[in-house]
Amino acid sequence: MPSLKTLRLRINSVKSTQKITSAMKMVAASKLRRAQSQAEAARPYAQRMERMLASLGASAANSPTAPKLLVGTGADKVHLLVPVTGDRGLAGAFNSNIGRLTRNIARRLEAEGKVVKILPVGRKGRDYLKREMAHLLVGDINYVGRKSINFADAQDVATRITEMLDAGEFDVCTVVYNRFQSVIAQIPTEMRLVPAPLPAGDATVGGAMYEFEPDEETILAKLLPQNLAIQIYRALLENSAGFYGSQMTSMDNATRNAGDMIKRLTQNYNRARQANITRELIEIISGAEAL
């Protein structure tokens, strides 16, 4: 059995850890409220943008001069995966879930004879994928040291993807991120960015036929880059809210586990102390009887 001094040191160490995890839980909870409100506010705009793009793109997709962001390169050989994770850990399986999903998608595509490239957004995703798929990484983007994510960050990612598309470095682009559902539930999601997902049929939305002025291609030239940035921004916000929710839950569990460990260690300490007292009493009584 450990000595009393060892048990006291362990109890104090666990208590210090408990204070840290409790403080991190409070910080994550305060950041979660803002991140959740931002993610929920971005959803309607992103959804309306998707509807507008569907209405415009359905009629322009068959044009020989359709933008690459709308129809891609016409091939399906090279796939670019953009996994979005956090830059920090202590969030349970939040980051590793995206890493595993990206790895499974990459292996499935390679089994189909496709060429896979990965552009991770977030330090933890890069570190996870670098262990097994370092040869597939074509760079990385992270926001270490940044207090919050803004739309300019999403525009930077969108610009990087657009430049790679114009250079012919990929044919299909898919973003992989955690969609925020609740504090305890984040759903790993894959969303295709290039070519833009379009509904089958004509340029109708809700049964209505639209006419556009100027023509569809002129509007798409402005709309497509903006839509790409908005969808990436949506993924970043959803990922941020999910990260803080997962971190808050993980730190709450860690705080509870620390409390349970402190109780067990305290019981062991009291038992060891009582055993020492009992042994000393026995030695005193035995010595007295010997006299």
Protein Blocks (a to p, Z undefined) as FASTA:
>chain_A
ZZfklmmmmmmmmmmmmmmmmmmmmmmmmmmmmmmmmmmmmmmmmmmmmmmmmmmmmmmm
mpmkbcfklnonopakbccddddddfbeheojmlmmmmmmmmmmmmmmmmnopacdddde
djklmmmmmmmmmmmpgbdcddehiabdcfklmmmmmmmmmmmmmnopafbdcddddddf
bfmlccdddddfbdcdddeddddeehiacdddddfklmmmmmmmmmmmmmmmmmmmmmmm
mmmmmmmmmmmmmmmmmmmmmmmmmmmmmmmmmmmmmmmmmmmmmmmmmZZ
